[in-house]
Amino acid sequence: MYTIIMPQVLKQEYRDLILKSALDEFFNHGYNDASMRNIAKNANMTVGNLYHYYKDKEDLFSALVSDTIWALNQTIIPLIEFPIEMNDYLKARRDEYFNSQIKLMSKDLVKIFMQKKKELLILFRYSKINNQIIQWINKLIYHIIQRWFPNVGIDDEKKALLCDMLAQSLFAGVSQAFEKAQDLGSDDHLEWVLENYLNLFIQLLRVGDQTYNAKKSSS
């Protein structure tokens, strides 16, 4: 019985050693400069043995950050998938709704940061992945404008440009907040910063909606 279980235990132990070593390597050097040879060395194994567990650097990177990507998805997707047709109750309480959603999102982001700090920073520093995150944010902003701020009635091309600019700015600000918290070695103010920063963007959309609505009324 013991001899059957033992190889499985050792295999998981090796995977844990590899992932621990890879976490430090990717965090300190970034994806492009991370070395599989260094990862193997710091995991006390040969490079050949490392490739027995992970076929290449991308495969290892995916294994390292997959849980963090899933957590980010669970935070962002519910905001994208709210119903297309809002009832009168929600429309009348738009500000209250957004305040509660942003508060919840800020708490969730801080929770991810506390649990997966290095993994999250690795993702935000890696251009291939952070471009995907920006696209998630872009999609979120587009849906928010379509469903909550209909008076921003600009054509699709202009709206796409606006969403892209806002998504780039949002990503840069949130990324900087995470980096600052890492540099300070404290996340005491992170939730407050994220909540207020996200609310500023909703305020921009609110002002734009009111401005376009005023123009329509006067024309």
C-alpha positions as CSV (number, residue, x, y, z in Angstrom):
1,M,0.0,0.0,0.0
2,Y,2.8,2.4,0.9
3,T,4.8,1.7,-2.2
4,I,1.8,2.5,-4.4
5,I,1.1,5.9,-2.8
6,M,4.7,7.1,-2.4
7,P,5.5,7.9,-6.1
8,Q,2.3,10.1,-6.3
9,V,3.4,12.0,-3.1
10,L,6.9,12.6,-4.5
11,K,5.5,13.8,-7.8
12,Q,3.3,16.4,-6.1
13,E,6.2,17.4,-3.9
14,Y,8.4,18.0,-7.0
15,R,5.6,20.0,-8.6
16,D,5.4,22.2,-5.5
17,L,9.1,22.7,-5.5
18,I,9.0,23.7,-9.2
19,L,6.1,26.1,-8.7
20,K,7.8,27.7,-5.7
21,S,11.0,28.2,-7.7
22,A,9.1,29.4,-10.7
23,L,7.2,32.0,-8.7
24,D,10.4,33.7,-7.5
25,E,12.0,33.5,-11.0
26,F,9.0,35.0,-12.8
27,F,8.5,37.6,-10.1
28,N,12.1,38.7,-10.1
29,H,12.9,38.5,-13.8
30,G,9.5,38.6,-15.6
31,Y,8.3,36.1,-18.1
32,N,10.7,36.9,-21.0
33,D,13.8,36.8,-18.9
34,A,12.8,33.9,-16.6
35,S,15.2,30.9,-17.0
36,M,14.0,27.3,-16.9
37,R,17.6,26.4,-16.0
38,N,17.4,28.7,-12.9
39,I,14.0,27.3,-12.0
40,A,15.3,23.8,-12.1
41,K,18.5,24.7,-10.2
42,N,16.5,26.4,-7.4
43,A,14.1,23.4,-7.2
44,N,17.1,21.1,-6.8
45,M,16.6,19.1,-10.0
46,T,18.0,18.8,-13.5
47,V,16.5,20.7,-16.4
48,G,15.6,17.4,-18.0
49,N,13.6,16.4,-14.9
50,L,11.8,19.8,-14.9
51,Y,10.7,19.3,-18.5
52,H,9.3,16.0,-17.4
53,Y,6.7,17.9,-15.4
54,Y,6.2,21.0,-17.7
55,K,6.8,20.8,-21.4
56,D,8.0,24.5,-21.8
57,K,8.1,27.8,-20.0
58,E,4.6,28.8,-21.2
59,D,3.2,25.6,-19.8
60,L,4.8,26.2,-16.4
61,F,3.7,29.9,-16.4
62,S,0.1,28.8,-17.1
63,A,0.2,26.3,-14.2
64,L,1.6,29.0,-11.9
65,V,-1.0,31.7,-12.6
66,S,-4.1,29.8,-13.6
67,D,-5.7,30.1,-10.2
68,T,-5.2,33.8,-10.2
69,I,-6.6,34.3,-13.7
70,W,-9.7,32.3,-12.6
71,A,-10.1,34.5,-9.5
72,L,-9.9,37.7,-11.7
73,N,-12.5,36.2,-14.0
74,Q,-14.8,35.6,-11.1
75,T,-14.4,39.2,-10.1
76,I,-14.9,40.8,-13.5
77,I,-17.4,38.5,-15.3
78,P,-20.4,39.1,-13.0
79,L,-20.1,42.8,-13.7
80,I,-20.2,42.1,-17.4
81,E,-23.1,39.6,-17.3
82,F,-25.7,41.7,-15.5
83,P,-29.1,41.7,-17.3
84,I,-29.4,43.7,-20.5
85,E,-32.8,45.0,-19.6
86,M,-32.6,46.9,-16.3
87,N,-35.8,47.3,-14.4
88,D,-37.0,50.7,-13.1
89,Y,-35.9,49.9,-9.6
90,L,-32.2,49.5,-10.7
91,K,-32.4,52.5,-13.1
92,A,-33.7,54.8,-10.3
93,R,-30.9,53.6,-8.0
94,R,-28.0,53.5,-10.5
95,D,-25.5,55.3,-8.2
96,E,-26.4,53.1,-5.3
97,Y,-26.0,50.0,-7.4
98,F,-22.6,51.1,-8.8
99,N,-21.3,52.0,-5.3
100,S,-22.2,48.6,-4.0
101,Q,-20.7,46.8,-7.0
102,I,-17.5,48.8,-6.9
103,K,-17.1,48.2,-3.1
104,L,-17.6,44.5,-3.7
105,M,-15.1,44.5,-6.6
106,S,-12.5,46.4,-4.6
107,K,-12.8,43.9,-1.7
108,D,-12.4,41.0,-4.1
109,L,-9.3,42.5,-5.7
110,V,-7.7,43.1,-2.4
111,K,-8.5,39.5,-1.4
112,I,-6.8,38.2,-4.5
113,F,-3.8,40.5,-3.9
114,M,-3.5,39.2,-0.3
115,Q,-3.7,35.5,-1.3
116,K,-1.8,35.6,-4.6
117,K,0.3,38.7,-4.4
118,K,3.3,37.6,-6.5
119,E,1.1,35.8,-9.0
120,L,-1.1,38.9,-9.5
121,L,1.9,41.2,-10.0
122,I,3.5,38.7,-12.5
123,L,0.3,38.9,-14.5
124,F,0.0,42.6,-14.5
125,R,3.7,42.9,-15.6
126,Y,3.5,40.4,-18.4
127,S,2.3,42.2,-21.6
128,K,0.7,39.2,-23.2
129,I,-1.6,38.7,-20.2
130,N,-2.2,42.3,-19.2
131,N,-3.4,43.0,-22.7
132,Q,-6.1,40.4,-22.1
133,I,-6.9,42.0,-18.8
134,I,-7.3,45.4,-20.6
135,Q,-9.7,43.7,-23.1
136,W,-11.8,42.4,-20.2
137,I,-11.9,45.9,-18.7
138,N,-12.7,47.3,-22.2
139,K,-15.6,44.9,-22.5
140,L,-16.9,45.8,-19.1
141,I,-16.8,49.6,-19.8
142,Y,-18.6,49.1,-23.1
143,H,-21.4,47.1,-21.4
144,I,-21.7,49.7,-18.7
145,I,-22.1,52.5,-21.3
146,Q,-24.6,50.6,-23.4
147,R,-26.8,49.6,-20.5
148,W,-26.4,52.4,-17.9
149,F,-25.4,55.5,-19.7
150,P,-27.4,55.4,-23.0
151,N,-27.2,59.2,-23.5
152,V,-23.5,58.8,-24.4
153,G,-24.9,58.1,-27.9
154,I,-21.7,58.4,-29.9
155,D,-21.1,56.1,-32.8
156,D,-19.5,52.7,-32.4
157,E,-16.0,53.8,-33.7
158,K,-15.8,56.7,-31.2
159,K,-17.2,54.5,-28.4
160,A,-14.6,51.9,-29.1
161,L,-11.9,54.5,-28.8
162,L,-13.3,55.9,-25.6
163,C,-13.6,52.4,-24.1
164,D,-10.0,51.6,-25.0
165,M,-8.7,54.8,-23.5
166,L,-10.6,54.3,-20.3
167,A,-9.5,50.6,-20.1
168,Q,-5.9,51.5,-20.6
169,S,-6.1,54.1,-17.8
170,L,-8.0,51.9,-15.4
171,F,-5.4,49.1,-15.9
172,A,-2.5,51.4,-15.4
173,G,-4.0,52.9,-12.2
174,V,-5.0,49.5,-10.6
175,S,-1.6,48.1,-11.6
176,Q,0.2,51.0,-9.9
177,A,-1.9,50.6,-6.8
178,F,-0.8,46.9,-6.5
179,E,2.8,47.8,-7.1
180,K,2.7,50.6,-4.5
181,A,1.2,48.2,-2.0
182,Q,4.0,45.7,-2.7
183,D,6.7,48.4,-2.4
184,L,5.3,49.6,0.9
185,G,4.8,46.1,2.2
186,S,1.3,47.0,3.3
187,D,-2.2,46.7,1.8
188,D,-3.9,48.8,4.6
189,H,-5.1,51.5,2.2
190,L,-5.4,49.4,-1.0
191,E,-9.2,48.8,-0.8
192,W,-9.8,52.5,-0.2
193,V,-7.6,53.5,-3.1
194,L,-9.2,51.0,-5.5
195,E,-12.7,51.9,-4.5
196,N,-12.2,55.6,-5.0
197,Y,-10.3,55.1,-8.2
198,L,-13.0,53.0,-9.7
199,N,-15.7,55.4,-8.6
200,L,-13.9,58.2,-10.4
201,F,-14.3,56.4,-13.7
202,I,-18.0,55.9,-13.0
203,Q,-18.2,59.6,-12.3
204,L,-16.7,60.4,-15.6
205,L,-19.3,58.3,-17.4
206,R,-22.0,59.9,-15.3
207,V,-20.9,63.4,-16.3
208,G,-20.6,62.4,-19.9
209,D,-24.1,61.0,-19.8
210,Q,-25.5,64.2,-18.3
211,T,-23.6,66.3,-20.8
212,Y,-24.9,64.4,-23.8
213,N,-28.4,64.4,-22.4
214,A,-28.2,68.2,-22.0
215,K,-27.1,68.6,-25.6
216,K,-30.0,66.5,-26.8
217,S,-32.5,68.5,-24.8
218,S,-31.2,71.9,-26.0
219,S,-31.1,70.8,-29.7
